[in-house]
Amino acid sequence: MERSVEGCTASALFAGFRALGLFSNDIPHVVRFSSLKRRFYVTTCVGKSFHTYDVQKLSLVSVSNSVPQDICCMAADGRLVFAAYGNIFSAFARNKEIVHTFKGHKADIHLLQPFGDHIISVDADSVLIIWHIYSEEEYLQLTFDKSVFRISAILHPSTYLNKILLGSEQGSLQLWNVKSNKLLYTFPGWKVGVTALQQAPAVDVVAVGLMSGQVIIHNIKFDETLMKFHQDWGPITSISFRTDGHPIMAAGSPCGHIGLWDLEDKKLINQMRNAHSTAIAGLTFLHREPLLVTNGADNALRIWIFDGPTGEGRLLRFRMGHSAPLTRIRYYGQNGQQILSASQDGTLQSFSTIHEKFNKSLGHGLINKKRVKRKGLQNTMSVRLPPITKFAAEEARESDWDGIIACHQGKLSCSTWNYQRSTIGAYFLKPKELKTDDITATAVDITSCGNFAIIGLSSGTVDVYNMQSGIHRGSFGKDQAHKGSIRGVAVDGLNQLIITAGSEGLLKFWNFKNKSLIHSVSLDSSPNMMLLHRDSGILGLALDDFSISVLDIETRKIVREFSGHQGQINDMAFSPDGRWLISAAMDCSIRTWDLPSGCLIDCFLLDSAPLNVTMSPTGDFLATSHVDHLGIYLWSNISLYSVVSLRPLPTDYVPSVVMLPGTCQTQDIDIPEENVEPSDEMIEYDSPEQLNEQLVTLSLLPESRWKNLLNLDVIKKKNKPKEPPKVPKSAPFFIPTVPGLVPRYATSEQNNDPQQSKVVNLGILAQKSDFCLKLEEGLINNKYEAPLNLLKEMGPSGIETELRNLSPDCGGSIEVMQSFLKMIEMMLDRKRDFELAQAYLALFLKLHLKILPSEPVLLEEMTKLSSQVEESWINLQSLFNQSMCVLNYIKSALL
């Protein structure tokens, strides 16, 4: 889904990524055949976009770009897919991008019919417009009186050139020639509204579905009714015919049942009951194949194959999500690739953030699974468990026994589930002595080892069960742990501590092994929910006064308190490192609190209240579910791939509304540069060279530039070769010769002059370096930045050479040495490049210590410098001692 410009700055931490678990809604699907790839494709609507699946494997081929409003009807031809939203409809190429948009209707469009190079659209006011697809121009417009003929169905009869058949809610049908704009014939109908029109395999024969549940097989050439069928399930929603040699017609109903009718024997041959849990939105037999494609508002797309002897269809492939709003979602495992979700439809499902093929359903919870298998009950609605309200999961022992514990709405017993086998587990955990119906399970948790489950009841009792055997392992407290209902239970990572929260406003800490009470904390308000971050030992409590309290389970004290929500807090989530606490509330806001600073760092609003939030164990995504929504929405963590300001939000901050992400991965809109205004918070901070003049500041040079200056002679000695290089013996053919016409061997010249000295006269060859020249200039203008920058660019050997050349014996002078000492004084005064000043001074003293006492000028400078160095070191030593004292106290004190 493409985000708006306003949405780009609505949240500093999270950006809409995509939606999971959405496959279909109440809009009929569209089946297309690709002549190029010789495959069938089915397109289903999911809100503001549509999905295209390959029928062969039911794999997702593409997701369209989003449109501004929810799609209300779809159609397709061999090249384009048409989708209407509001009073506008668009043509999509390659199942993705919009290539044509048609505007002209004043009411919402509810019917589309491709017609060669034209497309016919009908709106709610019964205005019919024929458009030329590629020019986007109107070809013809017909207006019907809604009170007399309100169009409810449209069909282009096979072989009827330039003709369309229109059905009405009043029951009559009209056949029009759209080229000549003439009404050819009016069928009186059956005094019942028409809901569906479908071309039969035979020419001139059309199936008409009525509001009464009747299906009329009618010959429109002679206006004769060939046969009638009746279904008792309500209006006909969709009709399709088999074309693979079997005279079978399928008709859908609002109950989710499908009737299969034999056209030769004129009788019902089979019923596909509960094909969908909601109305059949669309059904289509594939051309010359025994496959039936169906979809419904229960968020399911199914393909049925008719290969049995009785003509009954069996489920071949399907894509299915939740058919009712979600009640709870949590990440499963540590890789952040699976999300467990429970819904009001009673199912527990797992959705993959990687690919849809890894999705799986753990099914409905059954009260007695063995009895259902033994008796073979077809209708399991009476034995299904109520929807799951809370669950806890741990993958540590998933291959050995059940690893999921769930409590159900209005039920005392808690069910176990096995993720690996994708089914409900073997045990229903509940205390044996309680038989009252008004007590229900309200909170559950499972230990990190996967061995024990902790269940809190509305009566205030907290029990421990073994997950492997289902045996009750004890209770907390004498009769009950709390006087009020249990609002939350949590176990630490080492199975040493159990924390329980009761509706009476008490938070209690229990010893896990002996079940004894350790500590009790009184809260300002009754807790609504509780969440523990096991790695850091931080406990989050959402209270009924819309505030959040954060406790440290080691000290058992409240360390942070947050307020700002204006509605009930539905859920909370910690970031993997425990630095952020993310809360979702009924005020439609999601807030991110920074625990170290105790501030609100991010807040954004949604158009639907969030019910659940959960953070990926890897920290890359935040997953949310919302009121009246069937999908799970992923938000990417911007801080992982971009520079994000974590400054506290001001008290008068007004959050922006963010649209929920679509099923397609987010693509940012290119924003013109003139519209982009840099935010003060997002400008990168350039650190100055020195934060304060009183602070000792180090340089940014690596240690190799200054740390080994005093040990260069040792390093050179270690690196000196053990033996001098040996001159190879000259071969006879390498004997040097004297150039000339006559070849003569060159003889080695012996240097027999004993008066020649081997000592080089440096006074003749000496030439002042740039560093010496800059020091001489600094002595005049008292500016030493230039010589210091030269030293910073040199390596250790170069620095030693320059400092050695400062002495008069090596070409320098006393004035240059005095200037060098003044440069060190300047560095210590400014308290910058502190470690360089110490290293350079130490090397200078090592090289010229014999010269300094004999020169009064240098001795005076050294006296000043000594007091200055001693003062700076005393100051640093006192700070070091103070810091070490505090650190030792923190390490040894019992807090």
NORKAPE-V603105 format. One record per backbone hydrogen bond with DSSP energy under -0.5 kcal/mol. NH is the residue of the N-H (numbers start at 1). CO is the residue of the C=O. If there is no record, write none. Layout:
BEGIN
NH_CO + NH_CO
END
This chain:
BEGIN
3_667 + 8_4 + 8_5 + 9_5 + 9_6 + 10_7 + 11_7 + 15_636 + 17_634 + 18_634 + 19_662 + 20_632 + 23_21 + 30_43 + 32_41 + 34_39 + 35_33 + 38_34 + 39_34 + 41_32 + 42_53 + 43_30 + 44_51 + 46_49 + 48_46 + 49_46 + 51_44 + 52_62 + 53_42 + 54_59 + 55_40 + 55_53 + 57_54 + 58_54 + 59_54 + 61_52 + 62_52 + 64_50 + 65_96 + 67_48 + 71_47 + 72_84 + 73_84 + 75_82 + 77_80 + 81_92 + 82_75 + 83_90 + 84_73 + 85_88 + 88_85 + 89_102 + 90_83 + 91_100 + 92_81 + 93_97 + 94_79 + 96_93 + 97_93 + 99_91 + 100_91 + 102_89 + 103_101 + 104_87 + 105_87 + 109_86 + 110_122 + 111_122 + 113_120 + 115_118 + 118_115 + 119_131 + 120_113 + 121_129 + 122_111 + 123_127 + 124_108 + 126_123 + 128_126 + 128_142 + 129_121 + 129_127 + 130_140 + 131_119 + 131_129 + 132_137 + 133_117 + 133_131 + 136_132 + 137_132 + 139_130 + 140_130 + 142_128 + 144_126 + 146_144 + 148_145 + 149_145 + 151_149 + 152_167 + 153_167 + 155_165 + 157_155 + 160_157 + 161_159 + 163_160 + 164_176 + 165_155 + 166_174 + 167_153 + 168_172 + 169_150 + 171_168 + 173_187 + 174_166 + 175_185 + 176_164 + 176_174 + 177_182 + 178_162 + 178_176 + 179_162 + 181_177 + 182_177 + 184_175 + 184_182 + 185_175 + 187_173 + 188_186 + 190_171 + 194_168 + 195_209 + 196_209 + 198_207 + 200_205 + 205_202 + 206_218 + 207_198 + 208_216 + 209_196 + 209_207 + 210_214 + 211_193 + 213_210 + 215_229 + 216_208 + 217_215 + 217_227 + 218_206 + 218_216 + 219_224 + 220_204 + 220_218 + 221_204 + 223_219 + 224_219 + 226_217 + 226_224 + 227_217 + 229_215 + 231_213 + 234_231 + 236_210 + 237_252 + 240_250 + 242_248 + 247_245 + 248_246 + 249_261 + 250_240 + 251_259 + 252_238 + 253_257 + 254_235 + 256_253 + 258_272 + 259_251 + 260_270 + 261_249 + 261_259 + 262_267 + 263_247 + 263_261 + 266_262 + 267_262 + 269_260 + 269_267 + 270_260 + 272_258 + 273_271 + 275_256 + 275_272 + 276_256 + 280_253 + 281_279 + 281_295 + 282_295 + 284_293 + 286_291 + 289_286 + 291_289 + 292_304 + 293_284 + 294_302 + 295_282 + 296_300 + 297_279 + 299_296 + 300_296 + 301_319 + 302_294 + 303_317 + 304_292 + 305_314 + 306_290 + 307_305 + 308_312 + 311_308 + 314_305 + 316_303 + 317_303 + 319_301 + 321_299 + 326_629 + 327_342 + 328_342 + 330_340 + 332_338 + 338_332 + 339_351 + 340_330 + 341_349 + 342_328 + 343_347 + 344_325 + 346_343 + 348_363 + 349_341 + 350_360 + 351_339 + 353_337 + 354_337 + 358_355 + 359_356 + 360_350 + 362_348 + 365_346 + 367_383 + 372_368 + 373_369 + 374_370 + 375_371 + 376_372 + 377_372 + 380_378 + 383_380 + 384_381 + 385_365 + 388_343 + 389_407 + 390_407 + 392_405 + 394_403 + 398_395 + 400_397 + 401_397 + 403_417 + 404_417 + 405_392 + 406_415 + 407_390 + 408_413 + 409_387 + 411_408 + 414_429 + 415_406 + 416_427 + 417_404 + 418_423 + 419_417 + 422_418 + 423_418 + 425_416 + 429_414 + 430_428 + 434_431 + 435_433 + 439_436 + 441_411 + 442_456 + 443_456 + 445_454 + 447_452 + 450_447 + 453_465 + 454_445 + 455_463 + 456_443 + 457_461 + 458_440 + 460_457 + 463_455 + 464_474 + 465_453 + 466_471 + 467_451 + 467_465 + 468_451 + 470_466 + 473_464 + 474_464 + 476_462 + 477_515 + 481_460 + 482_460 + 486_457 + 487_485 + 487_501 + 488_501 + 490_499 + 492_497 + 495_492 + 498_510 + 499_490 + 500_508 + 501_488 + 502_506 + 503_485 + 505_502 + 507_521 + 508_500 + 509_519 + 510_498 + 511_516 + 512_496 + 515_511 + 518_509 + 519_509 + 521_507 + 523_505 + 527_502 + 528_542 + 529_542 + 531_540 + 533_538 + 534_532 + 537_533 + 538_533 + 539_551 + 540_531 + 541_549 + 542_529 + 543_541 + 543_547 + 544_526 + 546_543 + 548_562 + 549_541 + 550_560 + 551_539 + 552_557 + 553_537 + 553_551 + 556_552 + 557_552 + 559_550 + 559_557 + 560_550 + 562_548 + 564_546 + 565_546 + 570_568 + 570_584 + 571_584 + 573_582 + 575_580 + 578_575 + 581_593 + 582_573 + 583_591 + 584_571 + 585_589 + 586_568 + 588_585 + 590_604 + 591_583 + 592_602 + 593_581 + 593_591 + 594_599 + 595_579 + 595_593 + 598_594 + 599_594 + 601_592 + 601_599 + 602_592 + 604_590 + 605_656 + 606_588 + 607_658 + 610_585 + 611_625 + 612_625 + 614_623 + 616_621 + 619_616 + 622_635 + 623_614 + 624_633 + 625_612 + 627_609 + 629_626 + 632_20 + 633_624 + 634_18 + 634_632 + 635_622 + 636_15 + 637_620 + 638_13 + 638_636 + 639_13 + 640_637 + 641_638 + 642_638 + 644_642 + 646_644 + 649_600 + 653_650 + 655_653 + 658_605 + 666_17 + 667_1 + 671_669 + 675_672 + 676_672 + 676_673 + 677_675 + 678_676 + 683_679 + 686_684 + 687_685 + 695_692 + 697_695 + 697_831 + 705_702 + 706_703 + 707_703 + 709_706 + 711_708 + 712_709 + 715_711 + 716_712 + 717_713 + 718_714 + 719_715 + 720_716 + 720_717 + 728_726 + 734_731 + 735_732 + 738_744 + 743_741 + 744_738 + 746_736 + 752_750 + 754_752 + 756_753 + 762_760 + 764_761 + 765_761 + 766_762 + 773_769 + 774_770 + 775_771 + 776_772 + 777_773 + 778_774 + 779_775 + 780_776 + 780_777 + 781_777 + 782_778 + 788_784 + 789_785 + 790_786 + 791_787 + 792_788 + 793_789 + 794_790 + 794_791 + 799_795 + 800_796 + 801_797 + 802_798 + 803_799 + 804_800 + 805_801 + 806_803 + 807_804 + 810_807 + 811_808 + 812_807 + 813_806 + 817_813 + 818_814 + 819_815 + 820_816 + 821_817 + 822_818 + 823_819 + 824_820 + 825_821 + 826_822 + 827_823 + 828_824 + 829_825 + 830_826 + 831_827 + 832_827 + 834_697 + 837_833 + 838_834 + 839_835 + 840_836 + 841_837 + 842_838 + 843_839 + 844_840 + 845_841 + 846_842 + 847_843 + 848_844 + 849_845 + 851_848 + 852_848 + 853_849 + 854_851 + 855_852 + 856_854 + 859_855 + 860_856 + 861_857 + 862_858 + 863_859 + 864_860 + 865_861 + 866_862 + 867_863 + 868_864 + 869_865 + 870_866 + 871_867 + 872_868 + 873_869 + 874_870 + 875_871 + 876_872 + 877_873 + 878_874 + 879_875 + 880_876 + 881_877 + 882_878 + 883_879 + 884_880 + 885_881 + 886_882 + 887_883 + 888_884 + 889_885 + 890_886 + 891_887 + 892_888 + 893_889 + 895_893
END
